[in-house]
Amino acid sequence: MNEAMTLHQFFRDIADEESWIKEKKLLVASDDYGRDLTGVQNLKKKHKRLESELASHEPAIQAVQEAGQQLMNVSNLGVPEIEQRLRMLNQVCFSTIFLLKTSI
């Protein structure tokens, strides 16, 4: 029963991280380029804040990834789904970071 609770908590945590990253990805993928110099400067400030926010949130993402790896090491319960969710989390993280790095 404890394993099932731990697994359920992991799935809630990873869902929270995926949701947070997808929200940030929408901001990064925006087509708003600013209409004037002030608009562009404001967008650059937002971009820097978003970079900082992603960097400061990285430990939480790593903690979820480590929890998934630990779950797979100690139990066979839900391993295929854990692997799939970790791959999805990595994919959305990398694509968001790529967009962030190439958007300015």
N, C-alpha and C positions, 0 to 999 in steps of 0.2 A: 504494500500500500504506500509506503514511503517513497518507493521508486516512482510510482504513478504520480504522486503529488509533485515530486521534483521534476518529472517530465512535463507535467502540466504547467508548472511555474516557468520552466524553460520556454515552452511554446508561447506563453503570455509575454515573457520578456523579449523574445525574438520578434514577436508581432509588434510590440511597442517600438523596437528599434527600426524595423522595416517601415513602419508608419512615419516615424520621425524623419528618416532619411528620404522617403518619397516626398514628404512635405517640402524638404529643403531642395530636392531635385526640381520640383515645380518652380521654385524661386530662381534657381540657376538657369533653367531652360526658358525663362521668360524672353519674349521677343522685344521687350521694351529697351530701346537704345538711347532714350532721352531725346527731347526735342530741341534742347539748346544746351549751352555750356553748363549752366547750373544743373540741369537734369542729368547730364553725363557725370558731373562731379558727384551728385547725390547717388547715382547708381554705383560709382566706384567705391564710395563709402559703404554702401550696402554690401557690395561684393567683399570688401575687406572684413566687415563684421561677420558675414557668412563664412568666410575662410576661418576666422577665429572660432566661431561657434562649432564648426565641423571639427576643428583640431581639438577643442576642449571636450567634445563629446566622444572622441575616439576611444578613451579608456572604457566607457560604458559599452561600446560596440565590441571591443576586445574581450571584455568580461563575459558577454553573452557567447561569443565564439569559444572562449575557453570552457565555459560551462557546458556547451554542447559537446566539445571534445571529451571532457571529463565524463559526461553521461555515457557516451559511446564506449569509453574505456572500462567502465564499471558495470555496464548492463547491456543486454541485448534488446531491451525494450525500446521500440520506436526508432531504431538505428537508421533505417532507410529514410524515414521522414526527417530525422535530425540532419542527416547528410544533405537532403534536398533543401531544407530551410537554410542551412549554413551556406550552401552554394548560392541560393537566391539572395541572401543578405550580402555576401561578398560581391555578387554581380551588381546589385543596386548601389553598394558603396563605391565600387570602382567606377561605375558609369557616372555617378554624381561627382566624384572627384575629378574625373576626366573632363566633364562639362565645365566644372569650376575652373580648372586650369586652362582650358581653351577658350573660355568666354571673354577674356579680356586681352 
